[in-house]
Amino acid sequence: MTTPDHSDQGLTRGHDFGLPPDPVSQTKKVVPDRGKHVSRETGGPVGLTAQDAVADTALGRKLVEENKRRDKLKNVQLDRPESTRYITISNQKGGVGKTSTSVNLAVALAEQGQNVLVVDNDPQGNASTALGIPHGSDADSVYDILIDEVPVADVVKRSPESTNLWVLPATIDLAGAEIELVSVVAREQRLQRALAEYAAAREEAGLPRLDYVFIDCPPSLGLLTINAFVAATEVLIPIQCEYYALEGLSQLLNNIKMIQRHLNPGLTVSNILLTMYDGRTNLASQVADEVRQHFPDEVMETMIPRSVRISEAPSYQQSVITYDPSSTGALSYLEAAAELASRAPTS
């Protein structure tokens, strides 16, 4: 029986298997083989430049596509709407991107020269945080406007995000407004009257007219949300591209129909924005297709992808537009703002 030879003499030294040569055992310099023995399946087209090779990858194709989208946005000029657009951003399901949408659309439009007001109608006050507005318990807020009828002009603050952006902050006191409004006369029209009086006060003071008013709602269908529906002329519904997001949509639409019938006949669902879209999953594509099938006129072409930058920005008291202008999330919200401006409802 022959014993296998385990000595170095039975091995051929210096052959490259795609790994760097062993510096200890090599007696002479060996030049690694970088592609001579690569198969046809893994080898790229001959004669490609480094730039072409990068563009031929999935990441490269994505970067090329994003650059084209940015170039297209450079040529977009947003016209001011004929009158102020009052847009409530609502969905009773939490975590679908209501506040992110309110904040980033507002900043994107303000950066284009539009005069924008954000009404933080959510007791959590996340929109106030994202726009750099202090909203401690001692600060005047939407609560004082709804309960004590404090003029909006005494509460509104300019956001450091843009010189064309103003904010009505929210404090935790707003959580108690749901109960306190129950016994108040004309409780559903409180916010509408306050905003109308503010618009008149701006005109009287010679200030420029507001172009957009975004009302960020809590994840509920209580009196705060009803006030937002009555104050608005449009509803923008963010829908997360997951199955659960569709379950409460019919209930939300029924409530909007009730508001139209009894309190605000001019209210319309003008836009549905698909958020947290992950193109790698079949579910996201299926949800997007289903929503577009049921609401072909309302669903916006722009979809907001899942983005770490969108989630990180509020922790720095910024929108994603200013936090990371080159990110995919910022690009998508800039596109959504341009599309929203172009989708002005016909009178």
C-alpha positions in Angstrom: 0.0 0.0 0.0 1.4 3.4 -1.0 1.5 6.1 1.6 0.3 9.5 0.2 3.0 12.1 -0.1 2.1 15.1 2.1 5.4 16.9 1.6 5.8 20.2 -0.3 7.3 18.3 -3.1 3.9 16.9 -4.1 2.5 20.5 -4.6 3.2 22.9 -7.4 4.1 26.3 -5.9 3.3 29.6 -7.3 0.0 28.8 -9.1 -2.6 31.6 -8.7 -6.1 30.5 -7.7 -7.5 34.0 -7.6 -5.9 34.7 -4.2 -2.9 36.9 -3.3 0.4 34.9 -3.2 1.7 33.8 0.2 4.6 36.1 0.9 6.2 33.7 3.3 6.4 30.6 1.1 7.1 32.3 -2.2 10.7 32.2 -3.3 10.2 34.5 -6.2 7.7 37.2 -7.1 4.5 35.7 -8.7 2.2 38.0 -10.7 -1.4 37.1 -9.9 -3.6 36.0 -12.7 -6.4 38.7 -12.9 -8.8 37.5 -15.4 -7.0 35.2 -17.8 -8.9 32.2 -16.6 -12.2 33.9 -15.9 -15.2 32.1 -17.5 -17.4 33.6 -20.2 -20.2 33.8 -17.6 -18.3 36.1 -15.2 -16.3 38.0 -17.7 -17.5 41.5 -18.8 -17.5 42.9 -22.3 -14.0 43.5 -23.7 -13.0 47.1 -24.1 -15.2 48.7 -21.4 -13.9 51.7 -19.6 -14.0 51.9 -15.8 -17.0 54.3 -16.0 -18.8 51.9 -18.3 -18.1 49.0 -16.1 -19.6 50.8 -13.1 -22.6 51.8 -15.0 -23.2 48.2 -16.0 -23.8 47.2 -12.4 -27.1 47.5 -10.5 -25.7 50.3 -8.4 -24.3 52.0 -11.5 -27.6 51.8 -13.3 -29.4 53.3 -10.2 -26.9 56.2 -10.1 -27.4 56.9 -13.8 -31.2 56.9 -13.4 -31.0 59.2 -10.4 -28.8 61.7 -12.3 -31.3 61.8 -15.1 -34.1 62.5 -12.6 -32.1 65.3 -11.0 -31.4 66.8 -14.5 -35.1 66.7 -15.2 -35.9 68.5 -12.0 -33.5 71.3 -12.8 -35.7 72.4 -15.6 -38.9 72.4 -13.5 -40.3 75.8 -12.6 -43.1 75.8 -10.1 -45.9 78.3 -10.6 -47.8 79.7 -7.7 -51.3 78.3 -7.3 -54.2 80.7 -8.1 -55.3 80.6 -4.5 -54.0 79.1 -1.2 -54.1 75.3 -1.2 -55.1 73.9 2.1 -54.0 70.3 2.2 -54.6 67.9 5.1 -52.2 64.9 5.3 -54.1 62.1 7.0 -54.2 58.4 7.6 -55.5 56.9 10.8 -52.8 54.2 10.6 -49.6 55.2 12.3 -46.1 54.9 10.8 -47.1 55.5 7.2 -45.1 58.7 6.7 -47.6 61.4 7.4 -45.2 63.7 9.2 -42.3 63.0 6.9 -44.5 63.8 4.0 -45.8 67.0 5.5 -42.3 68.2 6.5 -40.5 67.3 3.3 -43.1 68.5 0.9 -43.3 71.8 2.7 -39.5 72.3 2.6 -39.3 71.3 -1.0 -41.9 73.8 -2.0 -40.5 76.5 0.2 -37.1 76.0 -1.4 -38.8 76.7 -4.8 -40.0 80.1 -3.6 -43.5 79.1 -2.5 -44.8 80.5 0.8 -45.7 77.5 3.0 -47.3 77.1 6.4 -47.2 73.7 8.3 -49.8 73.2 11.0 -48.6 70.6 13.4 -52.0 69.2 14.5 -50.5 66.1 16.2 -49.9 66.1 20.0 -46.6 64.2 19.4 -45.2 67.4 17.8 -42.9 65.5 15.4 -43.4 68.0 12.6 -42.3 70.8 14.9 -39.2 68.9 15.9 -38.3 68.1 12.3 -38.6 71.8 11.3 -36.5 73.0 14.2 -39.3 74.7 16.2 -39.2 74.5 20.1 -42.4 73.0 21.4 -42.0 72.6 25.1 -45.0 72.6 27.4 -44.7 76.4 28.0 -44.8 77.3 24.3 -47.9 78.6 22.6 -49.2 76.0 20.2 -52.2 74.8 18.2 -53.8 74.0 21.5 -54.1 77.7 22.4 -55.6 78.4 19.0 -58.3 75.8 19.3 -59.2 76.2 22.9 -58.3 79.8 23.9 -58.8 81.3 20.4 -55.3 82.9 20.4 -54.6 84.4 17.0 -52.5 82.4 14.7 -50.2 85.4 14.2 -49.2 85.2 17.9 -48.3 81.5 17.7 -46.7 81.0 14.2 -42.9 80.6 14.0 -40.6 80.9 11.1 -38.7 77.6 10.5 -34.9 77.7 10.1 -35.3 75.3 7.2 -36.4 78.1 4.9 -37.3 81.8 4.9 -40.5 81.0 3.1 -41.6 78.4 5.7 -43.7 79.0 8.8 -44.9 76.5 11.5 -47.7 76.3 14.0 -46.1 74.0 16.6 -47.8 71.4 18.7 -47.3 70.6 22.4 -48.4 67.7 24.5 -51.3 69.9 25.7 -53.0 69.2 22.4 -53.7 65.7 23.6 -56.3 67.1 26.0 -57.9 69.2 23.3 -59.9 66.2 22.1 -61.8 66.2 25.4 -62.0 69.9 25.9 -63.5 70.5 22.4 -66.5 68.2 23.0 -68.4 71.0 24.9 -67.2 73.9 22.7 -69.6 75.6 20.3 -68.7 75.1 16.6 -65.9 72.7 17.7 -65.3 71.4 14.2 -64.7 74.8 12.6 -62.2 76.2 15.1 -59.1 75.6 13.0 -60.8 76.7 9.8 -61.8 80.1 11.3 -58.3 80.7 12.8 -56.6 80.1 9.5 -59.1 82.3 7.6 -58.4 85.1 10.1 -54.7 84.6 9.7 -54.9 84.9 5.9 -56.9 88.1 6.2 -54.4 89.5 8.8 -51.4 88.7 6.4 -53.2 90.5 3.6 -53.9 93.5 5.8 -50.3 93.7 7.0 -49.0 93.6 3.4 -47.4 90.1 3.8 -47.3 87.8 0.8 -50.1 85.3 0.5 -49.6 81.7 1.6 -49.4 79.3 -1.3 -49.6 76.1 0.6 -50.9 75.1 4.1 -50.1 71.6 5.1 -52.0 70.2 8.2 -50.2 67.2 9.8 -52.8 65.0 11.5 -52.5 62.5 14.4 -53.1 58.8 13.6 -56.7 58.9 14.6 -60.1 60.1 13.4 -61.0 62.3 16.4 -61.9 66.0 16.7 -58.3 67.1 15.8 -58.5 65.3 12.5 -62.1 66.5 11.9 -60.9 70.1 12.4 -58.2 69.5 9.8 -60.7 68.1 7.3 -63.0 71.0 7.7 -60.1 73.5 7.4 -58.8 71.9 4.2 -59.9 71.8 0.6 -57.8 68.7 -0.2 -56.7 65.5 1.4 -53.4 63.8 0.7 -53.3 60.2 1.9 -49.9 58.6 2.4 -50.1 54.8 2.1 -47.3 52.5 3.2 -46.7 49.8 0.6 -47.7 47.0 3.0 -50.9 45.0 3.3 -52.0 46.4 6.7 -52.0 49.9 5.3 -54.9 49.0 3.0 -57.2 47.7 5.7 -58.0 51.1 7.2 -58.3 53.0 3.9 -62.0 52.3 3.4 -62.8 53.5 6.9 -60.8 56.7 6.2 -62.6 57.3 2.9 -66.0 56.8 4.6 -65.1 59.4 7.2 -64.1 61.8 4.5 -67.4 61.3 2.7 -69.2 62.1 6.0 -67.2 65.3 6.3 -68.1 66.2 2.7 -71.8 65.5 3.4 -72.2 67.4 6.6 -69.3 69.9 7.2 -67.2 70.6 4.1 -68.7 69.9 0.7 -65.6 71.2 -1.0 -63.2 68.7 0.4 -61.6 66.3 -2.1 -59.1 63.4 -1.9 -56.7 65.0 -4.4 -53.6 62.8 -4.0 -52.5 59.4 -2.7 -48.8 59.1 -2.1 -47.2 55.6 -1.9 -44.5 55.6 0.8 -41.8 53.2 2.2 -41.7 51.5 -1.2 -39.2 48.7 -1.4 -38.8 47.6 -5.0 -37.0 44.4 -3.9 -40.2 42.8 -2.5 -43.1 41.5 -4.5 -45.5 42.7 -1.8 -44.6 46.3 -2.3 -45.2 46.1 -6.0 -48.5 44.2 -5.5 -49.8 46.8 -3.0 -48.8 49.7 -5.4 -50.6 48.0 -8.3 -53.7 47.4 -6.2 -53.9 51.0 -5.0 -53.3 52.3 -8.5 -56.1 50.0 -9.9 -58.6 51.3 -7.4 -57.6 55.0 -7.4 -56.1 55.6 -10.9 -56.6 59.4 -10.8 -55.5 60.1 -7.2 -52.3 58.0 -6.9 -49.2 60.1 -7.6 -46.6 58.8 -10.0 -43.8 59.5 -7.6 -43.2 56.9 -4.9 -41.2 57.5 -1.7 -38.7 54.7 -1.1 -37.6 53.2 2.2 -34.7 55.4 3.2 -32.5 55.6 6.2 -31.8 59.3 5.5 -35.5 60.1 5.8 -35.6 58.4 9.2 -32.3 60.1 10.4 -33.1 63.7 9.4 -35.6 64.5 12.2 -33.0 63.6 14.9 -31.0 66.5 13.6 -34.1 68.8 13.5 -34.0 68.9 9.7 -35.9 67.7 6.7 -34.2 65.2 4.4 -34.1 67.9 1.8 -31.5 69.8 3.9 -30.0 66.9 5.8 -28.8 65.0 2.7 -29.9 66.7 -0.5 -28.1 64.0 -2.6 -30.0 61.1 -1.1 -32.7 59.1 -2.9 -35.2 60.2 -0.3 -34.6 63.9 -0.9 -34.8 63.4 -4.6 -38.1 61.5 -4.3 -39.7 64.2 -2.1 -38.5 66.9 -4.5 -40.2 65.0 -7.3 -43.3 64.6 -5.3 -43.5 68.3 -4.5 -43.1 69.2 -8.2 -45.9 66.7 -9.1 -48.1 68.0 -6.3 -47.7 71.5 -7.7 -48.6 70.3 -11.2 -51.7 68.5 -9.9 -53.6 71.5 -8.7 -57.3 70.7 -8.5 -59.5 72.4 -11.2 -62.1 74.8 -9.9 
